Amino acid sequence: MRILVILDRPETAPFVLANAGLLSERFPDSTIRVLHPRLAVDPKFQSPDEGMPGVDDRERFERDVTNRSVALHRIFEEWQVSSHPPAAVEWCEISGAPRTIVAEQAEKADLTVLGRPLADDPDCVRQAFDGALYDARAIVLITPQHRSQTMAAHPVIAWHPSSSLEHLLIQARPLLEQASNITFIIGEVQENEEKTPAIVQALRSINIPVSVDRFLIPSAGAGEEIRKRALSAGGDLLIMGAYTHSHFREWLFGGATRDILAYDTLPILTHH
């Protein structure tokens, strides 16, 4: 398992690393590549109508970029010393456009780990997320802003028939087969309109306890109900498809809709 970890904010980096380390424990032969996509161009001066940066602007930008890089590398080193990650680990910095950098590197990995986006994040953080999930179409673990106690001991799967979720579950099968128990959450417009997924019986056949929790989708949408049920079940990882680009990004980056990702609770494993 080749795990790519994206560090772009000192505020979230410790939690991203801690959760990536927990995940790697599920794959004893995994490797971890920690990538800081370093900005090469000041985002305040990227279009002609924004003018040209002056000397003070360039110095400020270089200072900010360097300070962020130094802070992230220090956090990385502290994590290595304190956590003794079980996988082979390397640090990497690449300068350029974050979306392009992350997309290229995520294509070379089996799984990419990112911090949970926040509503007030700079655009470069959103670019990195889009590069991994939508350009590289990578399997992505979105980590909460805390260190989880366990990872994938009790996965909760938000079931909705789609090719993205089916592909994700194939790739996540090693995690599922190590689980103590698994919960499938199925939102429906009408009772029992969705067939029980075939994977439920397949997992039960290898003696993994699997429960199925059905609910009628409220008018406000399924997200908040999934969150409540995942937490009520005692889950430690939410597995779900990313579905449409715009709606999923709205969940992630905030806005009018208060949905599952507006709450800093469970790590989320997803794929588009």
N, C-alpha and C positions, 0 to 999 in steps of 0.2 A: 504494500500500500504506500504510494507516494503522496504525502500530505504537504500541500502548499499552504503556508500561513501568511496572511497579509497583515502587516502592521503599518498603519498610517496615522494613528493618533495615540499619544502617550496616555491619554485618559482611559482608553479601552484596551491598550496593549497587554497589561497584566492578565486580564480576564480571557482575552483571546488565546494567549499562550497557555494558561492553566487548563482551559478546556480542550485545546489541541493536544496537550499532554495526556489528559484523561482519555481522549479518543484513541490516541496511539497505543495505549495500553491494551486495547481490544485487538490490535494487530501487531503482534510481537516482532514481526520482521519489517515493520514500516520504517520509512525515512521521513524526516521533517525538513522542509526547506522554508526558512523564514525570510520573507521578502518585504523590503521597504521600497515601494515605488516612489522615488524621489522626484519632486517637481523640477522640471528644467526651465519652465517659462512661468513668469508671474501671471497668475490668472486674472489679475486686475488690468492687464494690458495685452489682451489677446485679440482685440478687433481694432480696426483703424480709428473708429470714433472714440476709442478710449485713450488715444494719444500714445506717445512714446514715454517710457519710464526715464526719469532723471537719475542723476548719480545717487541721490538719497534713496530713491525708490529701489534701485538695483542693490544697493548696500543692505537695505532693510530686508529685501527678498532673500538675498544670499544668507544673511544672518539668521532669518527665520528657518530657512531650509536646513541650514547646518545645525542649529539648535535642536530642531525636531529629530534629525538623524541621530545626533549624539544621545538624546534622551531615549529614543527607541532602542538603540544598541545597548545602552546601559540596562534598560529593563530586560532585554533579551539575555544579557550576561547574568543578571541577578536571578532570572528564572532558571537558567542552566545550573547555576550553583545550588540553588535552594531546592529545586524539584528533581534534579537528576533524571531528565526525561529518558524513557526506555529506548527510544528510537535514535538512529543516527541523525544528527542535527547539523545544519549549516546555516549561516547568515549570508544574505545577499542584498545588495542595493543596486537598483537600476534607475538611471535618470531618463526622464522623458514624459510622455503623456500617460497618466495612470491607467486609463482605460485600455490603451494599447498594450502597455507592459503587463498588466494583470491578465488580459485575455491570452497573450502569447504564453505566459508562464502557466496559467491554469490548464491550457490544452496539453501540457506535458505532465500534469499531475492526475492522480486518480480522484482526489478530493481536495477542495479548497476551503480554508477556514477564514471567516471574516467576522469582525465585530458587528454588533447590531447597529444599523444606521440610526442616527438621531435626527430629529426634525431640523435642527439648526446646524447640521454638518455642512462643511464647505463642499463645493461641487466636485472637487477631486475625489472625495470619499464616495459620492454617488457614482462617479465614473468608474472607480475601481470595482464597485459592486456590479454594475452593468457589464463591465468587461468580463467578469468571471461567470455570472449567471446567464447572460443573454448572448454575449459574443462567443465565448468559449463553450457555452452550454455545459458548464461543469456542474458536478455535484458539489453543493455548497453547504457547509455547516455555519449557521449564523449563531454566534455565541451571545449569551446575555451579559449584562454588566455585573457579574459576580462569578465566583468559581463554583461550578456545580459539584455536589458531593459525589454523585455517580454519573455515569454516562452510558446510556443504552441498556441498563439493567432492566428498565421497564419502558420500552418504547411505546409511544402512542401514535397510531397511524390515522391521520385524517383522510378517510377513504373517499375518493371521487374518481370514477373510472377515467383514466387518461393514459396516454402513452408515456408521458413524463413520469407519472407516479409508478407505472409498471416498471420502467427502466430503473428508477430509483430503488425500488424494492429488490430488484435482481442484484444490484450493486451492494445493497445494504444487507443481503442475506446472511453474510458472516456475523453481522451485529445481531440480527434477529435470532439466529441459532444459538447465540450465547445468552440470550435474555432469560431472566427469571420468569417473567410473564409479559404479555403483550395485550394492548387494548386497541381495537379498531373502533373509531368513531365515525358513524355514517349519518350524514344529514340528508333528509328526504323532504320532498314537497308533499308526498302522500305516504302513509304508513306502509312499510315493507315493499316499496317500489323498487328498491335496490336489492339485487341478489347478494347473498353472503359471498364475499370474494373467495375464490378457489384457494388462495394462499392460506386462508384461515384453517382449513382442514389439513393442508399440507404441513403447517406448523404444529398443529395438534397431533399429527401422526408421528412426530418425533418428540412427543411428550413435553411440548412447551404449552403451558396454560395460556389460552387465548380467549379473551372476552370481546363481545360485540355490543357496542352501545349505540343505539339508534335514537334520533331525535328529529322532530319536525322543524324545518328551517324557519326561523322567525322572519318577519318582514324587514328587520334591520340587517339581515345577513347572518351567515353561519359562524363568522370568525369568533365573536365573543363567546358564543355557546361552546365552540370547540375548546377555547382556552379554559373555560370553567370546568368542562368535563375532563380535559386532560389533567388539570391540577387535582380535581376530585378523585381521579383514578390513581393518583400518586405517580404519574409519569415523570421521567427524567429526560426525555427526548421526544420532540414532536416531529414526525415525518410527514411531509405534505408536498404536493406538487406546487410549482410557482404559478401555474396557469397563465392568465393574461398579463402582459408586461405592465400595463398602466395600473391595474387594480393591485397587483402585488407590491409595486413600488409605493403606492399610496399607503398600504399597510405599513411598509417598512419606514417610510420617511415622515409619517404623520400627516395631518390634515384634518378634514372635517370628520372622517370616519374613525371612531375609536374601535380598533379591532385587536386581534390577538397580539400583533407585534407592537402595539402601543404600550404593552405591558412587559416589563423586563422580568420574565419568568423562566421559560424553558429554552434550552438550545433547540434550534430548528434545522433539520436536515431537509434540503429541498433540491429540486432540479427542474429546469424548464426545457 
